[in-house]
Amino acid sequence: MDEYREANRTLWNEWATLHVESQAYDVEGFKAGKSSLNSIELEELGDVQGKTLLHLQCHFGKDTLSWARLGATVTGADFSERAIAYARALSDEIGVPATFVLSDILDLPNALTGQFDIVFTSYGAITWLPDIRRWAEVVAHFLKPGGTFYMAEFHPFAYTFENTKEEPELRLTYPYFYSEQPLRFDTQGSYAAPDADYKGVEYSWSHSMGDIITSLASVGLRIEFLHEFPVSVNFSMFAHMEEDADGYYRLKGQKIDVPLMFSIRASKDV
């Protein structure tokens, strides 16, 4: 696992630099006051004013700082040294207080103390983790009694498909169920900067919806809802997607809808 984790850390350190400079992440727009949060998480998580919030796998902090702008006292955690450095610099530059912690998420209890009203994670995070049960234990560890866990993520079913510009029809390509042996991909650039002059290697793990829900329930969290959506926040998830009126992206030319994202809200009993 150390081999895979270090390869991914190297990748995300490089990606952090690409993303800070990328048009897709629009850091200048964010500095000017634009929020990086989407309507789904804003509506489903609700008012965060006066609450403490822990953001797991925060990258370089745009979402974390967006929650802070809405009144939360925020802490972000990530295993990329460059991402955390960029997050701290961004916090200072825009004058929005935040704490950013450098740690592998599965080791976070060794690097951070305290509990939070809200634990949050989103979009493209959990596929980088080899142990979904340990992830759930970390969530429960940091969540206050009576607190809320919320996640918005790409759907594990969507990760089983592939398509190309030349062959727009979705093809079943990747496993749905977990395996200790990760999937390995050679990458060109990144999802936000596909034309960048960088080549890397990434490793990821499939976590089924059953595994995700069961892991959260097994650590004592009460599931309040599971919602599934036929839209994506990321147009590059597949070729041939088009933006709808709400700013989400839909598959074009498919005969039926498939789930592309999901959200879960759960609570910890007092």
C-alpha positions in Angstrom: 0.0 0.0 0.0 2.9 2.4 0.7 4.0 2.0 -3.0 0.5 3.0 -4.2 0.1 5.8 -1.7 3.4 7.4 -2.5 2.7 7.2 -6.3 -0.6 8.9 -5.7 1.0 11.5 -3.4 3.5 12.3 -6.2 0.6 12.6 -8.7 -1.4 14.9 -6.5 1.5 17.1 -5.7 2.0 17.6 -9.4 -1.7 18.0 -10.0 -2.0 20.6 -7.2 0.3 22.9 -9.2 -1.5 22.2 -12.4 -4.9 22.9 -10.8 -4.0 26.1 -9.1 -3.0 27.4 -12.5 -5.8 25.8 -14.5 -8.8 27.5 -16.1 -11.1 24.7 -14.8 -10.4 25.6 -11.1 -10.6 29.4 -11.8 -8.7 30.5 -8.7 -8.9 34.1 -9.8 -12.7 33.9 -9.9 -12.6 32.3 -6.4 -10.4 35.1 -5.0 -12.9 37.6 -6.3 -15.7 35.9 -4.3 -17.0 33.0 -6.5 -18.0 29.9 -4.5 -16.7 26.5 -5.6 -19.7 24.7 -4.0 -22.6 23.3 -6.1 -26.3 23.6 -5.5 -26.6 20.0 -4.4 -24.3 20.2 -1.4 -25.4 23.7 -0.5 -29.1 22.7 -0.4 -28.6 19.2 1.2 -26.1 20.2 3.9 -27.8 23.5 4.6 -26.8 26.3 7.0 -23.3 25.9 8.4 -23.1 29.3 10.1 -21.3 29.0 13.5 -20.5 25.3 13.0 -17.2 23.5 13.0 -16.5 21.6 9.7 -13.8 19.1 8.8 -13.2 18.6 5.1 -11.5 15.3 4.3 -9.3 15.3 1.1 -9.6 19.0 0.7 -7.1 19.4 -2.2 -5.9 23.1 -2.2 -8.9 24.3 -0.1 -11.4 26.0 -2.4 -14.4 24.1 -1.1 -13.1 24.3 2.5 -12.8 28.1 2.2 -16.2 28.3 0.5 -17.7 26.8 3.6 -15.8 29.2 5.7 -17.2 32.1 3.7 -20.7 30.8 4.7 -19.8 31.1 8.3 -18.3 27.7 9.3 -15.1 27.3 11.3 -13.2 25.0 8.9 -10.4 22.5 9.0 -9.2 20.8 5.8 -7.0 17.7 5.6 -5.0 16.3 2.6 -1.9 14.2 2.0 -0.4 16.4 -0.6 2.2 18.8 0.7 1.8 21.2 -2.2 -1.9 21.2 -1.9 -1.8 22.1 1.7 0.8 24.8 1.1 -1.4 26.3 -1.6 -4.5 26.1 0.6 -2.7 27.9 3.5 -1.5 30.6 1.1 -5.0 31.0 -0.5 -6.5 31.3 3.0 -4.0 34.1 3.9 -4.5 35.9 0.6 -8.3 36.1 0.7 -8.3 36.8 4.5 -10.6 33.8 5.3 -9.3 31.9 8.4 -8.9 28.1 8.1 -6.8 25.3 9.5 -5.1 23.0 7.0 -3.6 19.7 8.1 -1.1 17.6 6.2 -2.0 13.9 6.6 -3.1 10.8 4.9 -6.8 10.6 5.6 -6.6 7.1 7.0 -3.9 8.3 9.5 -5.6 11.6 10.4 -6.5 10.7 14.0 -2.7 10.7 14.6 -2.3 14.2 13.2 -5.5 16.0 14.4 -7.4 16.2 17.6 -11.0 17.3 18.4 -14.4 16.6 17.0 -16.6 18.6 14.6 -20.2 19.4 14.0 -19.9 18.5 10.3 -17.5 16.1 8.5 -17.6 16.7 4.7 -16.1 15.1 1.6 -16.9 15.4 -2.1 -16.3 14.5 -5.7 -13.5 12.1 -6.7 -12.2 11.5 -3.2 -12.9 7.9 -2.0 -11.6 6.0 -5.0 -8.1 7.0 -3.8 -8.6 5.1 -0.5 -7.7 1.4 -0.2 -9.8 0.8 2.9 -13.4 2.1 3.0 -14.1 0.7 6.5 -11.1 2.6 7.9 -12.3 5.7 6.2 -15.7 5.4 7.9 -13.9 4.9 11.2 -12.1 8.2 10.6 -15.4 9.9 9.9 -17.0 8.6 13.1 -13.9 9.5 15.1 -14.1 13.2 14.2 -17.8 13.6 14.3 -19.4 15.0 17.4 -22.4 13.2 18.9 -25.4 14.8 17.2 -23.2 15.9 14.3 -23.7 15.5 10.6 -21.7 13.6 8.0 -22.3 14.7 4.4 -20.7 13.5 1.1 -21.4 14.2 -2.5 -19.5 11.9 -4.9 -19.3 10.4 -8.3 -21.4 7.2 -8.4 -19.4 3.9 -8.2 -21.7 2.5 -11.0 -20.6 5.4 -13.3 -16.9 4.4 -12.7 -17.5 1.1 -14.4 -18.0 2.7 -17.8 -15.7 4.1 -20.5 -16.3 5.9 -23.7 -14.4 8.0 -26.2 -15.1 10.8 -28.7 -14.9 8.2 -31.5 -17.2 5.8 -29.6 -19.7 7.8 -27.5 -21.8 4.8 -26.4 -20.9 3.8 -22.8 -19.0 0.5 -22.5 -18.7 -1.6 -19.3 -15.0 -1.6 -18.8 -14.0 -1.4 -15.1 -14.9 -3.5 -12.0 -17.8 -2.4 -9.7 -16.7 -4.4 -6.7 -13.7 -3.8 -4.4 -10.4 -5.6 -4.9 -7.2 -5.1 -2.8 -5.3 -4.9 -6.0 -5.9 -1.3 -7.3 -6.6 -0.2 -10.8 -3.6 1.4 -12.5 -3.7 4.2 -15.0 -1.1 6.1 -16.9 -2.1 9.7 -16.9 -1.5 12.6 -19.3 -1.9 16.0 -17.6 -4.9 15.8 -15.2 -8.7 15.8 -15.3 -8.7 19.6 -15.0 -5.7 20.1 -17.3 -5.6 17.3 -19.9 -3.2 19.0 -22.2 -0.6 19.8 -19.6 2.9 18.4 -20.2 2.9 16.0 -17.3 2.8 12.2 -17.3 2.1 10.2 -14.1 0.7 7.0 -12.7 -2.4 6.7 -10.5 -3.8 3.9 -8.5 -7.5 3.7 -7.4 -9.9 1.3 -5.8 -13.6 0.5 -6.5 -16.0 0.9 -3.6 -19.5 -0.3 -4.3 -22.6 1.6 -3.0 -23.2 -1.3 -0.6 -19.7 -1.1 0.8 -20.0 2.7 1.3 -23.3 2.5 3.1 -22.4 -0.5 5.2 -19.1 1.0 6.3 -20.9 4.1 7.6 -23.6 2.1 9.3 -21.1 -0.2 10.9 -19.4 2.6 12.8 -22.7 3.7 14.3 -23.8 6.4 11.8 -27.5 6.7 11.0 -28.2 7.2 7.3 -30.7 10.0 6.7 -30.7 9.8 3.0 -29.0 8.4 -0.1 -29.8 10.4 -3.3 -28.7 9.5 -6.8 -28.4 11.8 -9.8 -28.1 11.4 -13.6 -25.9 14.4 -13.8 -22.2 15.2 -13.1 -20.4 18.3 -11.8 -17.5 17.4 -14.0 -18.0 17.6 -17.8 -14.9 15.6 -18.4 -16.2 12.5 -16.7 -17.2 11.1 -20.1 -16.9 12.3 -23.7 -20.1 13.7 -25.2 -21.6 15.5 -22.2 -23.5 18.7 -22.3 -24.2 21.4 -19.7 -27.8 21.8 -18.5 -29.6 25.0 -17.3 -28.4 24.3 -13.7 -24.8 24.0 -14.6 -24.6 20.2 -14.3 -23.5 17.9 -17.1 -25.6 15.2 -18.7 -24.8 12.4 -21.1 -25.8 13.2 -24.6 -27.2 10.6 -26.9 -27.7 7.8 -24.3 -31.0 5.9 -24.5 -31.4 5.8 -20.7 -30.1 7.7 -17.7 -27.6 6.1 -15.4 -26.5 7.4 -12.0 -23.5 9.6 -12.3 -23.4 11.1 -8.7 -24.8 10.3 -5.3 -25.1 12.1 -2.0 -25.3 10.7 1.6 -26.3 12.5 4.7 -25.8 10.7 8.0 -25.8 11.6 11.7 -24.1 10.4 14.9 -26.4 9.7 17.8 -26.1 11.8 20.9 
